[in-house]
Amino acid sequence: MHNESEKRIAFFSSDPAVIEMAFTSLRIIGFVQPLAAAQVFRGNLAGAGDTRFPMVLSCVGSLFMLAPVALGLGVGLGLGLAGVWLGRASDVTVRGVILFLRFRGGRWKETRV
């Protein structure tokens, strides 16, 4: 086992392959966790009444970023579950940057509720 985290994962499964996949997945998503600020900016925009842009971004991102990249990395390149999580990490990163730029642009201040 790599470390204490793998021991905690073993609570859910004793299969070494499952433990290794879970550990790899957690390392990938943990690396981009600070970029989960996308959720914060989405919430800020929604709270200010700018709900349409984040909704459209979510739909477009899921269809044209998350699904193709996760599928391409996971299946196309044979990275399996790690590829799917790398796709998710890419999606969170791109959405976070776009939402940050939207928030920073300040157009949400003009939204009428």
Kinemage of the C-alpha trace (Angstrom):
@kinemage 1
@onewidth
@group {chain A} dominant
@subgroup {mainchain}
@vectorlist {calphas} color= white
{ca met a 1} P 0.000 0.000 0.000
{ca his a 2} L 1.182 3.483 -0.877
{ca asn a 3} L 0.164 5.250 2.288
{ca glu a 4} L -2.474 5.817 4.919
{ca ser a 5} L -5.054 6.861 2.309
{ca glu a 6} L -4.962 3.440 0.691
{ca lys a 7} L -5.664 1.866 4.067
{ca arg a 8} L -8.773 4.016 4.325
{ca ile a 9} L -9.837 3.028 0.811
{ca ala a 10} L -9.401 -0.617 1.810
{ca phe a 11} L -12.292 -0.096 4.241
{ca phe a 12} L -14.588 -0.182 1.195
{ca ser a 13} L -12.865 -2.947 -0.790
{ca ser a 14} L -10.058 -5.391 -0.216
{ca asp a 15} L -9.420 -5.855 -3.954
{ca pro a 16} L -5.931 -4.436 -4.699
{ca ala a 17} L -7.002 -3.318 -8.192
{ca val a 18} L -9.946 -1.360 -6.773
{ca ile a 19} L -7.740 0.204 -4.112
{ca glu a 20} L -5.161 1.255 -6.711
{ca met a 21} L -7.808 2.753 -9.049
{ca ala a 22} L -9.452 4.646 -6.187
{ca phe a 23} L -6.105 5.948 -4.957
{ca thr a 24} L -5.159 7.140 -8.455
{ca ser a 25} L -8.547 8.810 -8.901
{ca leu a 26} L -8.270 10.624 -5.575
{ca arg a 27} L -4.784 11.861 -6.411
{ca ile a 28} L -5.959 13.281 -9.749
{ca ile a 29} L -9.053 15.021 -8.429
{ca gly a 30} L -7.186 16.210 -5.318
{ca phe a 31} L -4.661 17.955 -7.549
{ca val a 32} L -7.378 20.077 -9.185
{ca gln a 33} L -9.504 20.550 -6.071
{ca pro a 34} L -8.486 24.210 -5.743
{ca leu a 35} L -9.953 24.711 -9.205
{ca ala a 36} L -13.315 23.678 -7.833
{ca ala a 37} L -13.698 27.402 -7.362
{ca ala a 38} L -15.825 26.973 -10.477
{ca gln a 39} L -18.593 25.958 -8.080
{ca val a 40} L -18.081 29.132 -6.079
{ca phe a 41} L -18.182 31.403 -9.123
{ca arg a 42} L -21.228 29.557 -10.467
{ca gly a 43} L -22.965 30.116 -7.136
{ca asn a 44} L -21.943 33.774 -7.038
{ca leu a 45} L -23.305 34.391 -10.518
{ca ala a 46} L -26.530 32.536 -9.738
{ca gly a 47} L -26.964 34.509 -6.521
{ca ala a 48} L -26.609 37.715 -8.494
{ca gly a 49} L -29.284 36.551 -10.933
{ca asp a 50} L -26.944 35.546 -13.767
{ca thr a 51} L -28.210 31.976 -14.064
{ca arg a 52} L -28.466 31.451 -17.809
{ca phe a 53} L -24.740 31.676 -18.616
{ca pro a 54} L -23.635 29.088 -16.010
{ca met a 55} L -26.452 26.755 -17.096
{ca val a 56} L -25.502 26.974 -20.769
{ca leu a 57} L -21.828 26.565 -19.899
{ca ser a 58} L -22.655 23.458 -17.875
{ca cys a 59} L -24.650 21.883 -20.718
{ca val a 60} L -22.130 22.769 -23.410
{ca gly a 61} L -19.204 21.749 -21.204
{ca ser a 62} L -20.727 18.372 -20.408
{ca leu a 63} L -21.509 17.591 -24.031
{ca phe a 64} L -18.446 19.003 -25.754
{ca met a 65} L -15.715 18.895 -23.108
{ca leu a 66} L -16.354 16.433 -20.306
{ca ala a 67} L -17.850 13.521 -22.240
{ca pro a 68} L -15.486 13.555 -25.237
{ca val a 69} L -12.319 14.163 -23.239
{ca ala a 70} L -13.173 11.577 -20.574
{ca leu a 71} L -14.103 9.044 -23.243
{ca gly a 72} L -11.046 9.847 -25.326
{ca leu a 73} L -8.638 9.545 -22.424
{ca gly a 74} L -10.373 6.684 -20.642
{ca val a 75} L -11.207 4.471 -23.603
{ca gly a 76} L -9.429 5.940 -26.628
{ca leu a 77} L -6.020 6.180 -24.995
{ca gly a 78} L -6.664 3.239 -22.699
{ca leu a 79} L -6.130 5.147 -19.457
{ca gly a 80} L -9.279 3.684 -17.933
{ca leu a 81} L -10.669 5.275 -14.798
{ca ala a 82} L -7.642 7.568 -14.483
{ca gly a 83} L -8.409 8.927 -17.956
{ca val a 84} L -12.013 9.602 -16.996
{ca trp a 85} L -10.883 11.535 -13.926
{ca leu a 86} L -8.315 13.434 -15.989
{ca gly a 87} L -11.175 14.380 -18.319
{ca arg a 88} L -13.201 15.576 -15.347
{ca ala a 89} L -10.228 17.537 -14.047
{ca ser a 90} L -9.859 19.209 -17.455
{ca asp a 91} L -13.542 20.089 -17.477
{ca val a 92} L -13.430 21.615 -13.983
{ca thr a 93} L -10.346 23.620 -14.943
{ca val a 94} L -11.845 25.047 -18.132
{ca arg a 95} L -15.194 25.852 -16.520
{ca gly a 96} L -13.456 27.444 -13.542
{ca val a 97} L -11.434 29.755 -15.759
{ca ile a 98} L -14.472 30.710 -17.876
{ca leu a 99} L -16.650 31.383 -14.822
{ca phe a 100} L -13.870 33.373 -13.162
{ca leu a 101} L -13.525 35.542 -16.266
{ca arg a 102} L -17.305 36.005 -16.406
{ca phe a 103} L -17.375 36.991 -12.731
{ca arg a 104} L -14.391 39.291 -13.074
{ca gly a 105} L -15.958 40.954 -16.119
{ca gly a 106} L -18.685 42.312 -13.852
{ca arg a 107} L -21.640 42.016 -16.245
{ca trp a 108} L -23.487 40.220 -13.467
{ca lys a 109} L -23.755 43.566 -11.679
{ca glu a 110} L -26.170 44.745 -14.366
{ca thr a 111} L -28.492 41.738 -14.069
{ca arg a 112} L -32.016 42.581 -13.018
{ca val a 113} L -33.673 40.044 -10.750
